Amino acid sequence: MPRAIRGMSNSSRATIRPLITATAGVLIECDPSIKSIIVNIDSDNHDFIIEDLDEERVVVKENMVALLKSKLEDRLKENLPPVDESGSE
């Protein structure tokens, strides 16, 4: 049972509970250029990144990985030239 805070009367006792929350995360290791895009995607609403570790690693929310992957693929399609699949040079 939690203790009352010293100096409070019995009628005004406060219950002390730890405020601990955990978020499941996924470590993503990638090139700095890809990580830069991930950080840019996250900068709109801060929905994806839990912790920015270094130039090549970032921890993202586990439940947001699929959406982040989709947004990253869309961004890469916008920025990369189309691939010539005809086999000719």
Secondary structure by P-SEA (a helix, b strand, c coil): cccccccccccbbbbbbbbbbbbbbbbbbbcaaaaaaaaaaacccccccccccccccccccccaaaaaaaaaaaaaaaccccccccccc
